Amino acid sequence: MQELSLGQIKAAAERIRPYITRTPVARSSTLSQRLGTNVYLKLEIFQKTGAFKVRGALNKMLRLPKGSRVVAVSGGNHGQAVAYVGSVLGLETRVIMPRDTPENYLNATRGYGGELVLVENHTEGFARAAASVKEGWIMAHPFDDLDIIAGQGTVGLEMVADVPELTDVIVSVGGGGLMSGVAVAVKESKPGARVWGVETEGAHCMSLALKAGHPVTLEKMTSVARTLGAPSASEFTLGVAQKYLDGLEVVSDAEAISAVKFLLERAKVLTEPAASCTLAAAERLKPRLTKDGHLVLVLCGGNLSVRELASWA
């Protein structure tokens, strides 16, 4: 089985540094008081394209030969990232998305110059991507690619640098790419730190995989947290979860939406449910947090449409 090292993540950080935004980590007095510990927000919502995904796409695509054509399957953020990086590096990109992907994701992907292909679901999407690979396209898998995961892991390096006293991290889990990169970066830098994962009900493929001991495919993704909507974890990301995660919380859509509203009203940041679910998990983990602890919530993306936000009001 392949392994991801801290050295690979550090190399990725150097590679992508000229292209990314070094997003801030901000302490939240409101959340610190609410949760009874020192709480910080890793504001990856301010990353280029509005989510962490550009880090992995850059680390992958910067290593490809000139003239490469890149294909990606995505529920939103990964596709935007691949299209954006393609526009920066001058690479042709094809992004395959489900038809029910929110319009703001589709418009952004088109705006970055990617060829957009709409399909019924992720299963069909990966089949179409496999056909493209046979035609000479290079697959940028959203979470089962070491270059992609190493790029996502740079989020973890920045958190360790900005909060050296860090004791806990809560990170969202879709297919597990971000979780894997962050977990390796944090645990290998600070072995005593705890890394907690969080999923939403209806997008909980990693929870099912951990219980089964092998990847499990969701029949249908039903959560509002669409960007957590991987059909299954990979063998690699499952292995990282088994080795590094201190726990995995599965929260409801209602909890994630409530956290979106709280973060907007009190922290003045707009997140997707796929990011706000970290706060929902922190509420559940409150009994395990300590007064002198230092908890970082990874707010991994903020590409929420005004229409969807208004529908929850």
C-alpha positions in Angstrom: 0.0 0.0 0.0 1.2 3.5 -0.8 2.1 5.9 2.0 2.1 9.6 2.4 5.0 11.2 4.2 5.4 14.6 5.9 8.2 15.2 3.5 5.8 14.9 0.5 3.4 17.4 2.1 6.3 19.8 2.7 7.5 19.5 -0.9 3.9 20.2 -2.0 3.8 23.3 0.1 6.9 24.6 -1.6 5.6 23.7 -5.0 2.2 25.4 -4.7 3.3 28.4 -2.6 3.5 30.9 -5.5 0.0 30.1 -6.6 -2.2 29.8 -3.5 -3.5 32.1 -0.8 -1.9 31.6 2.7 -5.3 31.5 4.5 -5.5 32.8 8.0 -6.2 31.0 11.3 -8.4 33.2 13.5 -9.2 32.7 17.2 -12.9 33.0 17.9 -13.8 34.4 21.4 -17.5 33.5 20.9 -16.8 29.8 20.1 -14.1 29.6 22.7 -16.6 30.6 25.3 -19.3 28.4 23.8 -17.1 25.2 23.7 -15.0 25.8 26.8 -11.7 25.7 25.1 -9.5 27.8 22.8 -11.1 27.7 19.3 -9.6 28.8 16.1 -11.0 28.9 12.6 -8.8 27.8 9.6 -10.4 30.1 7.0 -9.9 28.1 3.9 -13.1 29.7 2.6 -10.8 32.5 1.5 -8.7 30.2 -0.7 -8.7 30.7 -4.5 -12.0 29.3 -5.9 -13.4 29.4 -2.3 -12.2 26.0 -1.1 -9.1 24.0 -0.2 -9.3 21.9 -3.4 -7.1 24.2 -5.4 -4.1 23.0 -3.3 -4.3 19.4 -4.4 -5.2 20.3 -8.0 -2.1 22.6 -8.2 0.2 19.9 -6.7 -1.0 17.4 -9.2 -1.1 19.6 -12.3 2.2 21.4 -11.7 3.9 18.0 -12.1 2.3 17.1 -15.4 4.0 17.6 -18.8 3.2 20.7 -20.8 0.1 20.1 -23.0 -1.5 17.6 -20.7 -5.3 17.3 -20.7 -6.8 16.7 -17.3 -10.2 15.2 -16.5 -12.0 15.3 -13.1 -15.2 14.1 -11.6 -16.7 16.5 -9.0 -19.7 17.5 -7.0 -18.5 21.1 -7.1 -15.3 22.3 -5.5 -12.8 19.9 -7.0 -14.1 20.6 -10.5 -13.8 24.3 -10.0 -10.2 23.9 -8.7 -9.1 21.8 -11.7 -10.7 24.2 -14.2 -9.1 27.2 -12.4 -5.6 25.5 -12.3 -6.0 24.6 -15.9 -6.6 28.3 -16.8 -3.5 29.3 -14.8 -1.2 26.7 -16.2 -2.5 26.6 -19.7 -3.8 23.0 -19.5 -7.0 21.7 -21.1 -9.5 20.5 -18.6 -12.7 18.5 -18.7 -14.9 18.5 -15.6 -17.7 15.9 -15.2 -20.5 16.9 -12.7 -23.9 15.5 -11.8 -26.8 17.4 -13.3 -28.2 18.4 -9.9 -25.0 20.3 -9.0 -25.9 23.8 -7.9 -25.8 26.4 -10.6 -23.1 28.5 -8.9 -20.7 25.6 -9.2 -21.5 25.0 -12.8 -21.1 28.7 -13.7 -17.8 29.0 -11.9 -16.4 25.9 -13.6 -17.4 27.3 -17.0 -16.0 30.7 -16.1 -12.6 29.1 -15.4 -12.6 27.7 -18.9 -13.2 24.0 -18.2 -15.2 21.8 -20.5 -18.2 20.9 -18.5 -19.9 17.5 -18.9 -23.1 16.8 -17.0 -24.1 13.3 -16.0 -26.8 11.7 -13.8 -24.6 10.7 -10.9 -21.0 10.1 -9.7 -21.0 6.5 -10.9 -21.7 7.6 -14.5 -19.2 10.4 -14.0 -16.3 8.1 -13.1 -17.2 5.8 -16.1 -17.1 8.8 -18.4 -13.8 9.9 -16.9 -12.3 6.4 -17.4 -13.3 6.7 -21.1 -11.5 10.0 -21.3 -8.4 8.4 -19.8 -8.4 5.9 -22.6 -8.4 8.8 -25.0 -5.2 10.2 -23.4 -6.6 12.4 -20.7 -5.0 12.4 -17.2 -7.3 11.7 -14.3 -7.2 14.1 -11.3 -9.0 12.0 -8.8 -10.6 14.1 -6.1 -9.3 12.0 -3.2 -7.5 8.8 -4.4 -4.3 10.4 -5.6 -1.2 11.0 -3.5 -0.3 14.2 -5.2 -3.8 15.6 -4.6 -3.8 14.4 -1.0 -0.3 15.9 -0.4 -1.5 19.2 -1.7 -4.5 19.2 0.7 -2.2 18.3 3.5 -0.6 21.8 3.3 -3.7 23.0 5.2 -2.4 21.0 8.1 1.1 22.4 7.9 -0.2 25.9 8.1 -2.3 25.2 11.1 0.6 23.7 13.0 2.7 26.7 12.2 0.0 29.2 13.2 -1.2 27.4 16.3 2.0 25.7 17.7 0.1 24.8 20.9 -2.6 23.0 18.9 -4.2 20.0 20.7 -7.2 19.2 18.5 -8.3 19.5 14.9 -11.7 18.8 13.4 -11.8 18.2 9.7 -14.5 17.2 7.2 -14.5 13.9 5.5 -15.9 13.2 2.0 -13.8 10.7 0.2 -11.1 11.5 2.7 -8.5 13.4 0.7 -8.4 16.5 2.9 -8.7 14.4 6.1 -5.8 12.2 5.0 -3.5 15.1 4.2 -4.3 17.0 7.3 -4.1 14.0 9.6 -0.6 13.1 8.3 0.6 16.7 8.5 -0.7 17.2 12.0 0.0 13.8 13.6 3.5 13.6 12.1 4.3 17.1 13.2 2.6 16.9 16.6 2.1 13.2 17.6 0.1 14.2 20.8 -2.5 16.2 18.8 -5.9 14.6 18.2 -7.5 14.7 14.8 -11.3 14.2 14.6 -13.2 13.6 11.4 -16.8 14.6 10.6 -19.4 13.6 8.0 -23.1 14.3 7.5 -25.8 11.7 7.4 -26.4 10.7 3.8 -22.7 11.4 3.0 -21.2 9.1 5.5 -19.2 6.7 3.4 -16.1 6.8 5.6 -18.2 5.9 8.7 -19.6 2.9 6.9 -16.2 1.9 5.7 -14.7 2.1 9.2 -17.5 -0.2 10.5 -17.1 -2.6 7.7 -13.4 -2.6 7.5 -13.4 -2.0 3.8 -14.7 0.8 1.4 -18.5 0.8 1.1 -20.4 2.4 -1.7 -23.3 4.7 -0.8 -26.4 3.8 -2.9 -27.3 7.5 -3.0 -25.9 10.7 -1.5 -28.8 12.5 0.3 -27.1 15.1 2.4 -27.3 18.8 1.7 -23.5 18.8 2.1 -23.1 18.0 -1.6 -19.3 18.5 -1.6 -19.0 15.6 0.9 -20.8 13.4 -1.6 -18.1 10.9 -2.5 -19.7 7.5 -3.4 -17.1 5.7 -1.3 -13.8 6.1 0.5 -10.7 4.6 -1.1 -8.5 1.9 0.4 -5.8 4.5 1.0 -8.0 7.1 2.8 -9.7 4.4 4.8 -6.3 3.2 5.9 -5.3 6.8 7.0 -8.6 7.1 8.9 -7.9 3.8 10.7 -4.4 4.8 11.6 -4.7 8.5 12.5 -8.3 9.5 13.4 -9.1 9.8 17.0 -12.8 9.6 16.2 -15.4 10.2 13.5 -18.6 12.1 14.2 -21.7 11.8 11.9 -23.9 14.9 12.2 -27.3 15.6 10.8 -28.1 18.1 8.0 -30.0 20.1 10.5 -26.9 20.4 12.8 -24.8 21.4 9.8 -27.3 24.1 8.7 -27.6 25.4 12.2 -23.8 25.8 12.3 -23.8 27.6 8.9 -26.2 30.2 10.4 -24.2 30.5 13.7 -20.9 31.0 11.9 -22.5 33.6 9.6 -24.2 35.5 12.4 -21.4 35.3 15.1 -18.1 34.7 13.2 -19.2 36.7 10.1 -18.0 33.9 7.7 -20.2 32.1 5.2 -19.5 28.4 4.9 -20.9 25.4 3.1 -22.5 22.7 5.3 -19.5 20.5 4.3 -17.4 23.0 6.4 -19.8 24.1 9.1 -20.3 20.5 10.1 -16.9 20.8 11.9 -18.6 23.1 14.4 -21.5 20.7 14.7 -19.0 18.0 15.6 -17.3 20.2 18.1 -20.6 20.6 19.9 -20.8 16.9 20.2 -17.2 16.6 21.3 -17.4 19.3 23.9 -17.2 16.9 26.9 -13.8 15.7 25.5 -12.3 19.2 25.1 -10.3 20.8 27.8 -10.1 24.4 29.1 -6.4 24.7 28.2 -6.8 22.9 24.9 -6.4 24.6 21.5 -8.9 23.4 18.8 -8.8 24.3 15.1 -11.9 23.9 13.0 -11.1 23.5 9.4 -13.6 25.6 7.4 -12.8 24.0 4.1 -15.1 25.8 1.7 -17.6 28.6 1.3 -19.2 28.1 -2.1 -22.8 28.3 -0.9 -25.3 30.0 -3.1 -27.5 32.8 -1.8 -30.5 30.9 -3.0 -29.7 27.8 -0.9 -28.9 29.9 2.1 -32.2 31.8 1.8 -34.1 28.5 1.5 -32.8 27.6 5.0 -33.9 30.9 6.6 
